[in-house]
Amino acid sequence: MAESDWDTVTVLRKKGPTAAQAKSKQAIISAQRRGEDVETSKKWSAGQNKQHTVTKNTAKLDRETEELHHDRVSLEVGKVIQQGRQSKGMTQKDLATKINEKPQVIADYESGKAIPSNQVMGKIERALGLKLRGKDIGKPLDVGPKKK
């Protein structure tokens, strides 16, 4: 006769709660009632699309104090752009289309409200054929082969 081991006991246990179940409101409340330790932490901007948040430094620059401010295009440069554009018989919209920018960008540069960008300034210089940067502002742009 085969000997059976009747003393062996197999204990079937219920699995613990899954991550989603453990995080549910009901699971947290029941764990607190049982006196278990429950760790809760608030995640910063959780579940929101806040990739581009305004930092404190940016907010300070926006307020524009005397010591912290953006440099603007000078009125001299704005007048040179306006005169050069009008001498070629172009509107702000025509110039903007030619350099692939919005008409508002040209208006801001001409009124002195724009924060200068070398890329945009270079496009306007080439379109008008006038220097807008450096000491020779308003003089014709020398378009020649680059020296190596």
Secondary structure as UniProt FT lines:
FT   TURN            6..7
FT   HELIX           19..22
FT   HELIX           25..34
FT   TURN            44..47
FT   HELIX           56..63
FT   HELIX           75..87
FT   TURN            88..89
FT   HELIX           92..98
FT   TURN            99..100
FT   HELIX           103..111
FT   HELIX           118..128
FT   TURN            137..138
//
